[in-house]
Amino acid sequence: MTTTENTKTAATPTPAAHALTVELTPTQIRGLKLAKDGDLFPQEAKKWTHLNAAVTYARNDRFKERPQKIKFLTTTTLNELREYGLLRILNEDVPAEESAHGITMAGKMWLLKNK
């Protein structure tokens, strides 16, 4: 008697596994890479960036100091990445609009796998 039906198991995908199969827009990818560089904090005008971010100057420019703009992420993109499970709230006691956000392991894996 062979019973192959008993050896099959129903595998339901976990949220982290679902996050690896998500297709992201270029804006979302830039936001995820920004979160990989450091935690994101709320700024004015519904933007998110690193804590104490400031305009920097390129070191390798020997003729003229050219300012490098501050990279930021919008609240909409941040919410989309959080829904996919690629970002997480760092402080659960504070509302999501005021709390810092960090990248999850699923977000790091997505970057390794796709970009």
Number of C-alpha atoms within 10 A of each C-alpha: 3 5 7 7 7 7 7 8 7 6 6 7 9 8 13 17 14 12 19 19 12 11 11 15 10 9 12 18 19 16 22 25 16 20 26 17 11 14 19 26 21 21 18 6 8 12 17 24 22 21 13 7 13 11 10 12 13 11 9 9 9 8 6 10 12 14 10 11 11 11 15 20 23 17 16 12 19 21 15 14 21 18 13 19 20 26 26 23 20 15 12 10 8 11 10 15 13 12 17 21 24 22 24 19 14 19 26 17 16 22 16 9 10 11 8
